[in-house]
Structure formats: C-alpha cells, structure tokens
Amino acid sequence: MSEPELVIERRIAASPETVFSFFTSPERWLRWQGVEAAVEPWPGGTFRMNVRGDGFASGRFTEVVPGRRLVFTWGWETAALGVPPGSTTVEIDLRPDGDGMVLRLVHRDLPGPAVEDHRWGWDHYTARLASAAAGVDPGPDPALAAP
C-alpha cells in the first residue's frame, strides 16, 4: 500500500512567472520560508533549506519548467524526523487563473506519521508565499525555532 499524498492548493494574486521566481532564487525563497538556503533550480541541482532554524531539508531538483512547474526531492537531514534526504518528492504546478494563479503542491511518499506535520508546514508556508508574491511582507515567521 502506498503512502498518502499531501495536496495543497492556493490562489495567489501574482503571475505564475512571479511565483516561480520565489522558488528559483534563494533570496526570494527566504522571504517566505527558511533562514538559510541553497537553491540550484535545474535538473540535478541542489535543494537545501534550513526551514525553521533548527535543521535542514534537502534533495535535488528533478524537473524545472520555467513559469509552470518544479519538482524536487525532499527529506530531513535529522534522522530522528523519519524522512531521509531525497526520500520524498514535492511537485509544484503553477496555473494561470484570471488576474492571478493557482499553486498546486503535491508532496508524495511521506511516511504516514509525517503527513500532518508537513501539511501544516506547507499550508503555513504557501500562505507566506502568497503574501510575498503579491508584494506584501509576510512579516516574521512565527514557526521559527526559538534561539
């Protein structure tokens, strides 16, 4: 039996090209998620993100279609989290919708116990992305780990 997939859809008041840029520039990505990032947005390129200041998620980009789609592997470098680096896949599709767009994020192959934590995280961070891409400062991230 396969593991459940996590799906998040969010309408964003920006173009797909603008939203895409928030996944392909480390500086722009850090406006909505993370405190440290290495992003090489090409097939085989590195994805490594210190999401909350207390550990890194990492993987590799496997598909990059400018303005439309990104796929990268994902997992945590902290073994205790039970999702090894590169063991799951995140697919992001960007679809024009009127004067904005719809982001569809599918996170596949997560072990069952990790699904709800990742659902919360992706819901939280795609809301911050929607603000940043629309030109609104999402403010300090309340999910960051305490120093």
C-alpha positions in Angstrom: 0.0 0.0 0.0 1.4 3.4 -1.0 1.8 6.3 1.5 -0.8 9.1 1.4 0.0 12.1 -0.7 -0.4 15.6 0.6 -2.0 18.2 -1.6 -2.2 22.0 -1.0 -3.9 24.4 -3.5 -3.6 28.1 -3.0 -4.8 31.0 -5.2 -2.1 33.7 -5.4 -2.6 37.3 -6.7 0.5 37.2 -8.9 1.6 35.8 -12.2 2.9 32.2 -12.5 6.3 33.7 -13.5 6.4 35.9 -10.4 5.6 32.9 -8.1 8.1 30.7 -10.0 10.8 33.3 -9.2 10.2 32.7 -5.4 11.3 29.1 -5.9 14.3 29.7 -8.1 16.2 32.5 -6.1 17.5 31.7 -2.6 17.0 35.4 -1.7 13.4 35.4 -2.8 12.7 31.9 -1.3 13.9 33.2 2.1 11.3 35.9 2.1 8.6 33.3 2.7 10.4 30.2 4.0 13.6 29.4 5.8 16.6 31.1 7.3 19.3 29.6 5.0 19.0 28.2 1.5 21.0 26.7 -1.4 18.8 26.5 -4.5 20.1 25.4 -7.9 16.9 25.3 -10.0 17.9 22.9 -12.8 17.6 19.1 -13.1 20.2 17.6 -10.7 20.7 20.9 -8.9 20.7 21.1 -5.1 17.8 22.0 -2.9 18.9 22.6 0.7 16.9 24.7 3.2 17.1 25.4 6.9 13.4 25.8 7.2 12.9 26.8 10.8 16.4 27.4 12.0 16.7 24.0 13.6 17.5 21.7 10.8 17.9 21.2 7.0 15.6 19.7 4.5 17.5 18.6 1.3 17.2 17.0 -2.0 17.6 17.6 -5.7 15.6 19.3 -8.4 14.4 16.7 -11.0 12.2 18.9 -13.2 12.1 22.6 -13.9 9.7 24.2 -16.4 10.0 28.0 -16.2 6.9 29.7 -15.0 4.9 26.4 -14.8 6.4 23.5 -12.8 9.1 22.5 -10.3 9.8 19.1 -8.9 12.3 18.3 -6.3 13.1 15.6 -3.8 12.8 16.3 -0.1 13.8 15.0 3.2 15.3 16.0 6.6 19.0 15.7 7.4 18.0 15.0 11.0 17.4 11.2 11.1 15.0 11.4 14.1 12.4 13.1 11.8 12.0 9.9 9.9 12.1 11.4 6.4 15.6 10.9 5.0 17.0 13.5 2.5 15.7 12.9 -1.0 13.2 10.2 0.1 10.0 12.1 -0.9 9.0 14.3 -3.8 7.5 17.7 -4.0 5.7 18.7 -7.2 4.7 22.4 -7.7 2.4 23.3 -10.6 1.5 26.9 -11.4 -1.7 27.5 -13.3 -2.9 31.0 -14.6 -6.3 31.9 -13.2 -7.8 35.2 -14.1 -5.7 38.0 -12.7 -3.7 35.6 -10.6 -2.8 32.0 -10.5 -3.3 28.7 -8.6 -0.4 26.9 -7.0 -0.9 23.2 -6.6 1.7 21.5 -4.4 1.7 17.7 -4.1 4.1 16.1 -1.6 4.5 12.4 -2.4 5.9 9.4 -0.5 5.8 10.9 3.0 5.6 8.2 5.7 2.1 8.3 7.3 3.2 9.8 10.6 4.9 12.8 8.8 1.9 13.8 6.7 0.1 16.1 9.1 3.2 17.9 10.2 4.1 18.5 6.5 0.5 19.5 5.7 0.7 22.2 8.4 4.1 23.3 7.2 3.2 23.6 3.6 -0.1 25.3 4.4 1.7 27.8 6.6 4.5 28.5 4.1 2.3 28.7 1.0 0.3 31.4 2.8 3.5 33.3 3.4 4.5 32.8 -0.3 1.1 34.2 -1.4 1.8 37.3 0.6 5.4 37.7 -0.6 4.5 37.1 -4.3 1.6 39.6 -4.1 4.1 42.2 -2.8 3.1 42.1 0.8 5.7 41.5 3.5 4.6 38.3 5.3 6.5 39.5 8.5 8.5 37.5 10.9 7.8 33.7 10.7 6.1 32.6 13.9 7.1 29.0 13.1 10.9 29.7 13.5 12.6 27.7 16.3 13.4 29.6 19.4 17.0 30.7 19.6 
